[in-house]
Amino acid sequence: MARADQIEIRMRIVIENPVPGVLLSLQTGDSGVLDPKRSRTGEPLAFDFPVRVAPGPKFFGDQVRREGPTRRFVYIRIGTAADDHTSAWSRRMKIDIHDTPQDLLDRAVAGEGVVELTVNGTGKDGSPACATMMVTGRRIA
């Protein structure tokens, strides 16, 4: 798709209830670490990044990964995967963006704010959540 058909918007992934002390980062490219953060007391962590959106919608950008013809997602790297080589964990969260409601995308294109997606950062066993994450909140912030 021609880049001229793509409009850049801002997205934010908010990790609620992250495990305190565990390093998380946004993945850029196939393996790069971007914007590493650590929660001290379980306070939410936010990762902002640009995304280009084309009709469909289709998503493009340095943080956007793809699977099949329509699935688009971003990874949040955890522990050693986020370059904390002393961590007991090496994981990734997979957060789908392809199912972001069109009205939120339209509002972001209109300059009303950032598309914010929220996920829970702690698994049922108390360790860092990983694998495909269910988005618990979607809004314009």
C-alpha positions in Angstrom: 0.0 0.0 0.0 1.4 3.4 -0.9 2.6 5.4 2.1 0.5 8.4 0.7 -2.6 6.4 1.6 -1.5 6.0 5.2 -2.3 8.5 8.1 -0.1 8.5 11.2 -1.9 8.4 14.6 -0.6 7.8 18.1 -1.3 4.7 20.1 -0.7 3.9 23.7 -0.6 0.6 25.4 -1.3 0.8 29.2 -0.3 -2.1 31.3 -2.4 -2.1 34.5 -1.2 -4.0 37.5 2.3 -4.9 36.2 4.4 -7.1 38.5 6.5 -4.7 40.6 10.2 -4.6 39.7 9.9 -6.5 36.4 11.3 -4.6 33.3 8.9 -4.2 30.4 9.5 -2.7 27.0 7.9 -2.1 23.7 9.3 -4.2 20.9 10.5 -2.4 17.8 11.4 -4.4 14.7 11.9 -8.1 15.1 13.9 -8.0 18.3 14.7 -4.4 19.4 13.8 -3.0 22.8 12.2 0.4 23.0 11.2 2.6 26.0 12.0 0.1 28.9 10.1 0.7 32.1 9.8 -0.8 35.5 6.8 -0.4 37.9 8.0 0.1 41.5 4.7 -0.6 43.3 2.4 -2.0 40.6 1.4 1.4 39.1 0.4 1.3 35.5 3.0 1.6 32.7 2.3 3.3 29.4 4.0 2.8 26.0 3.3 5.4 23.3 4.2 4.8 19.6 3.1 6.0 16.2 1.0 3.8 13.9 0.2 4.5 10.2 -3.4 3.6 9.3 -4.7 2.9 5.8 -8.2 2.2 4.7 -9.4 -1.3 5.7 -8.2 -0.5 8.3 -4.6 -1.7 7.8 -1.9 -0.9 10.2 1.8 -0.2 9.6 4.8 0.9 11.7 8.0 -0.1 13.4 6.2 -1.7 16.3 3.4 -3.3 14.3 3.8 -7.1 13.7 1.6 -9.1 11.4 0.1 -12.6 11.3 -1.9 -13.6 8.3 -3.7 -11.1 6.0 -5.4 -9.0 8.7 -4.1 -9.7 12.2 -1.9 -6.9 13.4 -0.4 -6.6 16.9 2.4 -5.2 19.1 4.6 -7.0 21.5 5.5 -5.9 25.0 8.7 -7.6 26.0 9.2 -8.8 29.7 12.2 -9.5 31.8 15.2 -10.9 29.9 13.3 -10.3 26.7 13.3 -6.6 27.7 17.1 -6.7 28.3 17.0 -7.3 32.1 19.4 -10.2 32.2 18.9 -10.7 35.9 15.2 -11.3 35.6 13.5 -14.7 36.3 11.2 -14.2 33.3 11.6 -14.0 29.6 8.2 -13.4 28.0 6.2 -11.3 25.6 2.7 -9.9 25.6 0.9 -10.0 22.3 -1.6 -7.2 22.0 -4.0 -7.1 19.0 -4.6 -3.7 17.4 -6.3 -4.8 14.2 -9.7 -4.9 16.0 -9.5 -1.3 17.3 -12.9 0.2 16.7 -13.1 2.4 13.6 -14.7 5.3 15.6 -11.6 5.5 17.8 -9.3 5.5 14.7 -11.4 8.2 13.1 -11.2 10.3 16.3 -7.5 9.9 16.4 -7.1 10.9 12.7 -9.2 14.0 13.5 -6.7 14.9 16.2 -8.9 14.2 19.2 -6.2 12.3 21.0 -4.3 9.0 21.4 -5.9 5.6 20.9 -5.3 3.9 24.2 -5.6 0.2 24.8 -5.4 -1.3 28.3 -4.3 -4.8 29.4 -3.7 -6.5 32.7 0.0 -7.0 33.5 -0.3 -9.8 36.1 -1.2 -13.4 35.4 -3.5 -15.5 37.6 -0.4 -17.1 39.2 1.0 -13.6 40.2 3.8 -13.7 37.5 3.9 -11.3 34.6 1.1 -11.9 32.1 2.2 -13.1 28.7 1.0 -14.6 25.4 -2.1 -13.1 23.6 -3.6 -10.5 25.9 -7.3 -9.6 26.1 -7.7 -5.8 25.8 -9.7 -4.7 28.8 -10.2 -1.1 27.7 -10.2 1.0 24.6 -10.6 4.8 24.5 -9.3 8.1 23.2 -7.1 9.7 25.8 
